[in-house]
Amino acid sequence: FPSPALYGHPLLRVEAGGETLWLDPGLRVAPFGAIPSTVLDVEALLLPEAGEEPEVVRTPARSGPDERREVVVRVALDAAGGAVVEGEDRYLGAAGAAAKAAVERLDASDRRQVIEAMLARSFRGVALDEATILGEDDPEAPLVIRWRGRVPRLATVSPASSAPGGGEGGGARALRAQASMV
């Protein structure tokens, strides 16, 4: 019998109505049929009924719905280089189910800290004003995190003459923003 180390992620293979479905029993709040991308199109060992031989098969190359993260960010710079940032992070498929499992264990204070830390990787010095988490109890819905915060120095202010395309006079200024999205 193969070593259990070769097969480290249990899945259920369900055959019903001529269709084969793969389910992950470890994802409690997952869309039906969603399995993590790490176990797509890999060798799987089907455990047999008593008296039958084990069978090696492949998991499906795709599962529905797609596992992905979508991010929308809006930035409003002020004249001093500070900014109000707001956005929405959407986690879909098995990634959404895993994110829901992580979030459900956290109290309100810990949720706020996790969101603030997530934003701090892209916006140095961010102060979270508000955050809302949606969809955590609905298996078919993505996990949605909506957030809004303030960044004291997202951009630096420089005279227009030193900015690309800048000119003399009029007291014009340019803002040069620096942020990284991870």
C-alpha positions in Angstrom: 0.0 0.0 0.0 1.4 3.5 -0.9 2.8 5.7 1.9 0.3 8.2 3.3 2.9 11.0 2.7 2.3 10.6 -1.1 -1.4 11.5 -0.7 -1.7 14.3 1.8 -5.0 15.9 1.0 -8.2 13.9 1.4 -10.9 14.4 -1.1 -14.3 12.7 -1.7 -15.1 11.4 -5.1 -18.8 11.1 -5.6 -20.5 9.4 -8.5 -24.1 10.3 -9.0 -26.4 10.3 -12.0 -23.5 9.5 -14.4 -21.5 12.4 -13.1 -18.3 12.4 -11.1 -17.9 15.1 -8.5 -14.9 15.9 -6.3 -15.4 17.5 -2.9 -13.1 18.7 -0.2 -14.5 17.7 3.2 -12.0 20.1 4.9 -13.6 23.2 3.3 -16.8 23.7 5.4 -18.1 26.8 3.7 -17.1 26.1 0.1 -19.0 26.3 -3.1 -20.3 22.9 -4.1 -17.6 21.1 -6.2 -14.8 23.5 -5.3 -11.4 21.9 -4.6 -8.1 23.8 -4.0 -6.0 24.5 -7.1 -3.1 22.5 -5.4 -5.1 19.3 -5.9 -6.3 19.8 -9.4 -5.0 17.5 -12.1 -2.9 15.4 -9.7 -2.7 11.7 -9.1 -5.2 10.4 -6.5 -5.6 7.1 -4.8 -9.2 5.8 -4.5 -9.6 3.8 -1.4 -11.5 0.6 -2.2 -14.4 -1.1 -0.6 -13.6 -4.3 1.3 -12.1 -6.9 -1.0 -11.4 -4.5 -3.9 -8.0 -3.2 -5.1 -7.1 0.5 -4.7 -7.2 2.5 -7.9 -4.9 5.3 -9.0 -6.8 8.1 -10.9 -6.3 11.8 -11.6 -8.3 14.6 -10.1 -10.1 16.9 -12.5 -8.0 19.6 -14.3 -10.6 22.2 -13.3 -13.2 22.5 -10.6 -16.0 25.0 -10.4 -16.0 27.8 -9.5 -12.6 29.2 -10.3 -10.3 29.8 -7.4 -9.1 33.4 -7.5 -8.8 36.8 -5.7 -10.1 40.0 -7.2 -9.0 43.4 -5.8 -10.4 46.9 -6.5 -8.6 49.9 -5.0 -9.5 53.6 -5.1 -7.0 56.2 -4.0 -7.9 59.9 -3.4 -4.7 62.0 -2.9 -4.8 65.3 -1.0 -2.6 68.3 -1.7 -0.1 67.3 1.0 0.5 63.8 -0.3 -1.8 62.0 2.1 -4.6 59.8 0.8 -7.9 58.1 1.5 -7.7 54.5 0.2 -10.7 52.2 -0.1 -11.3 49.0 -1.7 -12.7 45.5 -1.9 -11.0 42.1 -1.8 -13.0 39.2 -3.2 -11.9 35.6 -2.6 -13.7 33.0 -4.8 -13.9 29.3 -5.0 -11.7 27.1 -2.7 -9.6 30.2 -1.9 -12.7 31.9 -0.6 -13.6 28.9 1.5 -10.1 28.8 3.0 -10.3 32.5 3.8 -13.7 32.0 5.4 -12.3 29.3 7.6 -9.5 31.6 8.7 -11.8 34.6 9.4 -14.5 32.7 11.3 -12.0 31.9 14.1 -11.2 35.6 14.7 -13.0 38.0 17.0 -13.7 41.6 15.8 -10.4 43.0 17.1 -8.3 40.3 15.5 -10.2 40.7 12.2 -9.4 44.4 12.2 -5.7 43.7 12.9 -5.6 41.2 10.0 -7.1 43.6 7.6 -4.8 46.4 8.7 -1.8 44.2 8.3 -3.0 43.2 4.8 -3.2 46.8 3.8 0.1 47.8 5.5 1.9 45.6 3.0 0.8 48.0 0.2 0.2 51.3 2.1 2.9 52.2 4.7 1.4 53.8 7.8 -2.3 53.1 6.9 -4.9 53.6 9.6 -8.0 51.6 9.0 -11.2 53.6 9.4 -13.7 50.9 8.6 -13.9 47.3 7.4 -16.8 44.9 6.6 -16.7 41.2 5.9 -19.5 39.7 3.8 -20.4 36.2 2.6 -18.7 34.3 5.3 -21.7 32.1 6.0 -22.8 31.5 2.4 -21.0 28.6 0.7 -21.9 29.9 -2.8 -20.8 33.5 -2.1 -17.3 34.8 -2.3 -15.7 36.2 0.9 -15.7 39.9 0.4 -13.7 42.3 2.5 -14.5 46.0 2.1 -12.2 48.5 3.7 -11.4 52.2 4.0 -8.4 53.9 5.5 -6.1 56.9 5.6 -2.4 57.0 4.6 -0.6 60.0 5.9 2.2 60.1 3.3 1.4 58.1 0.2 2.9 60.7 -2.1 5.6 63.3 -1.9 5.0 66.9 -3.0 7.6 68.5 -5.4 7.7 71.7 -7.3 6.3 71.4 -10.9 9.7 72.4 -12.4 11.2 69.2 -11.0 8.4 67.0 -12.1 8.3 65.5 -15.6 6.6 67.9 -17.9 6.7 70.6 -15.2 7.2 74.2 -15.9 8.0 77.5 -14.3 5.7 79.9 -12.4 2.1 79.6 -11.2 3.1 77.7 -8.1 2.1 74.4 -9.7 3.0 71.3 -7.8 3.2 67.6 -8.7 2.5 64.6 -6.5 4.6 61.5 -6.9 3.0 58.5 -5.3 4.7 55.3 -4.3 2.8 52.1 -3.4 3.2 48.5 -4.0 0.4 45.9 -4.4 1.1 42.4 -3.3 
